[in-house]
Amino acid sequence: MNRKSFQRVYGVSALITFTAVVFTLFFQVNKGGPFRDINPFGEDPYDVVGSFAIQIALLVGILTTGRALRLKEEAEQEFRAEQEFQAEQQFRAGDELRPMQAAKMRLILRGNFLVLMAILVTLAVDVEAVSLHPLPPTFWGNVLMSELALMFLLTAVCFMGLLLAFWQNPSKTPPGDLTPADAIDDLWTLVRVPVLNLGAALPHGVVEWVRRFKSDWLFAPLPWLNPRRHPWGFACILGACVGVGLVLAQLQEGPPPSLQAGLLLARIFISAEFVATLAGFAIFGGYLGLRPAFGRRR
């Protein structure tokens, strides 16, 4: 793959993540306001599908964009080094990770595809809800139908962009020993690149700290939580934290009718997110390069 290919991959990844954000707004906004009483897919069981889909679309989309940006930036660095006839010196200066990052191209394709499938499945469920419970022929009903049609159109554009970006571009089998620590380093690219680009306007100490940041450094004081050494333990803690976050978000809509009801609601949210996180980690973790392959020892 050449430099322009990496740029196209990053561009389509950013577009798909943008679509995931629009999809999340489409799902959340249409559950309230003038749509509350007319939106058939704002109620269970349709709402459950969308609730999990927006989490998948956002998290996987952001991770995939971080991976694509990291690939693009490394390709840009290599191109600049070649322009200065110093490619060999740059590689010897410590850019040993480029071959492994290039092998993540297939993971970027998988991540983008998973985001689009999460959106498409939810939209299909929404269409079924509308077919079973037709919208009233009112202004807001027409707005909701127009939004649904636009989401299908945007998703179709993303599928076409993904096909064009990866068409006839070879990709290697991704490493089988990746962990959430590698994903954190990929995500950090979304912070590191803007900070380095604005380095002249920021304190030198902040820029250097951002430049040197690594997942292993972050978890050095907490080895029992290090996702590189304990990926499954990290996934368990992450699932529990997400459940607590959902409970706090639910409380913003108003307090529960009683303490007993509130504790029951908290147990349901935390347990559901804990199980969903572990299930997703087991099913999609290897597919997305978030955990070592089963039976592989690090």
C-alpha positions as semicolon CSV with decimal commas, in nm:
position;residue;x (nm);y (nm);z (nm)
1;M;0,000;0,000;0,000
2;N;0,121;0,351;-0,080
3;R;0,084;0,674;0,112
4;K;-0,243;0,772;-0,056
5;S;-0,395;0,435;0,031
6;F;-0,336;0,497;0,401
7;Q;-0,494;0,841;0,365
8;R;-0,803;0,690;0,201
9;V;-0,831;0,429;0,475
10;Y;-0,814;0,699;0,742
11;G;-1,066;0,914;0,555
12;V;-1,327;0,639;0,527
13;S;-1,266;0,535;0,890
14;A;-1,328;0,893;1,003
15;L;-1,644;0,906;0,790
16;I;-1,775;0,582;0,942
17;T;-1,705;0,708;1,295
18;F;-1,885;1,032;1,210
19;T;-2,178;0,819;1,092
20;A;-2,170;0,633;1,425
21;V;-2,196;0,968;1,606
22;V;-2,489;1,074;1,386
23;F;-2,650;0,734;1,446
24;T;-2,615;0,782;1,823
25;L;-2,779;1,125;1,802
26;F;-3,053;0,980;1,582
27;F;-3,122;0,711;1,841
28;Q;-3,105;0,932;2,151
29;V;-3,277;1,249;2,027
30;N;-3,573;1,059;1,883
31;K;-3,649;0,906;2,222
32;G;-3,757;1,242;2,363
33;G;-3,916;1,573;2,273
34;P;-4,189;1,567;2,007
35;F;-4,089;1,214;1,904
36;R;-4,149;1,050;2,241
37;D;-4,514;0,955;2,181
38;I;-4,486;0,863;1,812
39;N;-4,153;0,682;1,789
40;P;-4,223;0,305;1,775
41;F;-3,855;0,206;1,797
42;G;-3,803;0,412;2,110
43;E;-3,964;0,136;2,317
44;D;-3,850;-0,215;2,405
45;P;-3,764;-0,456;2,253
46;Y;-3,648;-0,229;1,969
47;D;-3,483;0,013;2,211
48;V;-3,263;-0,264;2,356
49;V;-3,111;-0,336;2,014
50;G;-3,027;0,029;1,961
51;S;-2,889;0,072;2,313
52;F;-2,624;-0,195;2,260
53;A;-2,565;-0,097;1,896
54;I;-2,471;0,263;1,974
55;Q;-2,214;0,142;2,228
56;I;-2,060;-0,094;1,973
57;A;-2,067;0,165;1,695
58;L;-1,909;0,444;1,902
59;L;-1,642;0,242;2,083
60;V;-1,532;0,035;1,783
61;G;-1,555;0,337;1,553
62;I;-1,331;0,552;1,772
63;L;-1,078;0,269;1,815
64;T;-1,071;0,201;1,442
65;T;-1,021;0,569;1,362
66;G;-0,732;0,579;1,609
67;R;-0,571;0,281;1,438
68;A;-0,619;0,433;1,093
69;L;-0,475;0,767;1,207
70;R;-0,173;0,591;1,355
71;L;-0,112;0,413;1,025
72;K;-0,149;0,737;0,829
73;E;0,087;0,927;1,053
74;E;0,353;0,655;1,029
75;A;0,316;0,655;0,651
76;E;0,360;1,034;0,650
77;Q;0,670;1,005;0,867
78;E;0,819;0,747;0,635
79;F;0,739;0,959;0,331
80;R;0,905;1,267;0,484
81;A;1,209;1,060;0,577
82;E;1,236;0,926;0,223
83;Q;1,211;1,278;0,088
84;E;1,514;1,365;0,298
85;F;1,695;1,044;0,197
86;Q;1,692;0,931;0,560
87;A;1,444;0,644;0,560
88;E;1,698;0,392;0,683
89;Q;1,819;0,621;0,961
90;Q;1,463;0,689;1,074
91;F;1,386;0,319;1,099
92;R;1,700;0,264;1,305
93;A;1,600;0,554;1,528
94;G;1,326;0,349;1,682
95;D;1,033;0,308;1,443
96;E;1,027;-0,068;1,495
97;L;0,649;-0,082;1,533
98;R;0,566;0,003;1,172
99;P;0,553;-0,359;1,047
100;M;0,314;-0,453;1,329
101;Q;0,098;-0,145;1,269
102;A;0,076;-0,225;0,897
103;A;-0,050;-0,570;0,991
104;K;-0,345;-0,401;1,164
105;M;-0,493;-0,301;0,828
106;R;-0,725;-0,601;0,837
107;L;-0,835;-0,504;1,190
108;I;-0,929;-0,159;1,059
109;L;-1,140;-0,320;0,788
110;R;-1,306;-0,548;1,044
111;G;-1,374;-0,262;1,283
112;N;-1,534;-0,044;1,017
113;F;-1,744;-0,334;0,893
114;L;-1,864;-0,413;1,245
115;V;-1,965;-0,051;1,304
116;L;-2,168;-0,041;0,984
117;M;-2,333;-0,375;1,058
118;A;-2,435;-0,255;1,407
119;I;-2,595;0,050;1,248
120;L;-2,758;-0,147;0,968
121;V;-2,908;-0,409;1,199
122;T;-3,056;-0,137;1,420
123;L;-3,202;0,046;1,120
124;A;-3,356;-0,280;0,998
125;V;-3,515;-0,330;1,341
126;D;-3,643;0,028;1,329
127;V;-3,803;-0,037;0,989
128;E;-3,976;-0,344;1,133
129;A;-4,106;-0,133;1,422
130;V;-4,243;0,127;1,181
131;S;-4,407;-0,141;0,967
132;L;-4,581;-0,291;1,271
133;H;-4,666;0,045;1,425
134;P;-4,704;0,299;1,141
135;L;-4,615;0,658;1,214
136;P;-4,896;0,916;1,217
137;P;-4,913;1,138;0,905
138;T;-4,798;1,444;1,097
139;F;-4,505;1,684;1,058
140;W;-4,293;1,510;1,323
141;G;-4,385;1,169;1,185
142;N;-4,257;1,275;0,843
143;V;-3,941;1,417;1,003
144;L;-3,875;1,084;1,175
145;M;-3,921;0,892;0,851
146;S;-3,689;1,133;0,670
147;E;-3,424;1,085;0,937
148;L;-3,453;0,708;0,902
149;A;-3,413;0,731;0,523
150;L;-3,110;0,961;0,557
151;M;-2,945;0,719;0,799
152;F;-2,985;0,440;0,542
153;L;-2,837;0,665;0,274
154;L;-2,538;0,765;0,490
155;T;-2,474;0,401;0,581
156;A;-2,482;0,302;0,213
157;V;-2,230;0,576;0,130
158;C;-2,001;0,443;0,404
159;F;-2,025;0,089;0,268
160;M;-1,926;0,214;-0,077
161;G;-1,638;0,416;0,067
162;L;-1,515;0,114;0,263
163;L;-1,524;-0,101;-0,048
164;L;-1,328;0,154;-0,253
165;A;-1,070;0,215;0,021
166;F;-0,985;-0,152;0,067
167;W;-1,045;-0,281;-0,285
168;Q;-0,736;-0,468;-0,408
169;N;-0,530;-0,349;-0,111
170;P;-0,346;-0,645;0,041
171;S;-0,359;-0,697;0,417
172;K;-0,162;-0,932;0,635
173;T;-0,296;-1,159;0,906
174;P;-0,305;-0,941;1,221
175;P;-0,095;-1,033;1,525
176;G;-0,256;-1,293;1,750
177;D;-0,122;-1,155;2,077
178;L;-0,274;-0,806;2,087
179;T;-0,436;-0,686;2,411
180;P;-0,640;-0,386;2,530
181;A;-0,303;-0,219;2,603
182;D;-0,235;-0,201;2,228
183;A;-0,586;-0,060;2,175
184;I;-0,518;0,211;2,435
185;D;-0,199;0,309;2,251
186;D;-0,401;0,327;1,928
187;L;-0,665;0,542;2,093
188;W;-0,398;0,771;2,234
189;T;-0,308;0,862;1,876
190;L;-0,629;1,068;1,867
191;V;-0,481;1,277;2,150
192;R;-0,115;1,268;2,054
193;V;-0,148;1,383;1,694
194;P;-0,353;1,701;1,765
195;V;-0,128;1,791;2,060
196;L;0,189;1,750;1,855
197;N;0,038;1,953;1,572
198;L;-0,037;2,233;1,820
199;G;0,294;2,188;1,999
200;A;0,408;2,546;1,941
201;A;0,103;2,682;2,126
202;L;0,120;2,440;2,420
203;P;0,362;2,410;2,714
204;H;0,668;2,207;2,622
205;G;0,624;1,978;2,924
206;V;0,269;1,888;2,823
207;V;0,374;1,810;2,466
208;E;0,660;1,586;2,579
209;W;0,438;1,405;2,829
210;V;0,183;1,335;2,557
211;R;0,458;1,223;2,319
212;R;0,605;0,973;2,567
213;F;0,275;0,836;2,700
214;K;0,232;0,459;2,673
215;S;-0,022;0,219;2,817
216;D;0,247;0,026;3,004
217;W;0,358;0,347;3,176
218;L;0,000;0,425;3,280
219;F;-0,053;0,088;3,447
220;A;0,296;0,046;3,590
221;P;0,177;0,137;3,946
222;L;-0,113;-0,112;3,910
223;P;0,035;-0,431;3,763
224;W;-0,271;-0,633;3,863
225;L;-0,478;-0,408;3,632
226;N;-0,232;-0,396;3,342
227;P;-0,436;-0,498;3,032
228;R;-0,125;-0,632;2,863
229;R;-0,074;-0,890;3,138
230;H;-0,437;-0,939;3,246
231;P;-0,665;-0,863;2,949
232;W;-0,962;-1,055;3,091
233;G;-0,934;-0,894;3,432
234;F;-0,921;-0,552;3,267
235;A;-1,234;-0,639;3,066
236;C;-1,418;-0,737;3,385
237;I;-1,333;-0,409;3,557
238;L;-1,422;-0,212;3,245
239;G;-1,763;-0,382;3,221
240;A;-1,841;-0,305;3,585
241;C;-1,736;0,060;3,540
242;V;-1,957;0,099;3,234
243;G;-2,250;-0,041;3,432
244;V;-2,188;0,211;3,712
245;G;-2,173;0,487;3,452
246;L;-2,510;0,384;3,311
247;V;-2,661;0,387;3,659
248;L;-2,534;0,742;3,715
249;A;-2,668;0,848;3,376
250;Q;-3,007;0,697;3,461
251;L;-3,017;0,893;3,786
252;Q;-2,996;1,217;3,587
253;E;-3,345;1,143;3,456
254;G;-3,477;1,148;3,813
255;P;-3,439;0,956;4,139
256;P;-3,592;0,607;4,172
257;P;-3,923;0,576;4,358
258;S;-3,747;0,404;4,650
259;L;-3,405;0,293;4,769
260;Q;-3,495;-0,071;4,708
261;A;-3,599;0,003;4,350
262;G;-3,280;0,202;4,295
263;L;-3,060;-0,084;4,418
264;L;-3,248;-0,329;4,198
265;L;-3,200;-0,101;3,897
266;A;-2,828;-0,066;3,975
267;R;-2,784;-0,444;3,996
268;I;-2,960;-0,492;3,664
269;F;-2,755;-0,229;3,480
270;I;-2,420;-0,334;3,626
271;S;-2,486;-0,705;3,573
272;A;-2,611;-0,654;3,218
273;E;-2,312;-0,442;3,116
274;F;-2,069;-0,677;3,291
275;V;-2,206;-0,979;3,106
276;A;-2,233;-0,790;2,777
277;T;-1,873;-0,668;2,801
278;L;-1,735;-1,014;2,871
279;A;-1,948;-1,168;2,599
280;G;-1,839;-0,905;2,349
281;F;-1,477;-0,945;2,455
282;A;-1,499;-1,321;2,404
283;I;-1,686;-1,305;2,072
284;F;-1,537;-0,997;1,906
285;G;-1,212;-0,950;2,101
286;G;-1,007;-1,176;1,876
287;Y;-1,181;-1,044;1,563
288;L;-1,091;-0,685;1,654
289;G;-0,747;-0,756;1,797
290;L;-0,843;-0,673;2,156
291;R;-0,733;-0,997;2,320
292;P;-0,486;-1,279;2,255
293;A;-0,617;-1,573;2,060
294;F;-0,761;-1,852;2,274
295;G;-0,492;-2,099;2,376
296;R;-0,210;-1,853;2,310
297;R;0,025;-1,776;2,598
298;R;0,192;-1,438;2,619
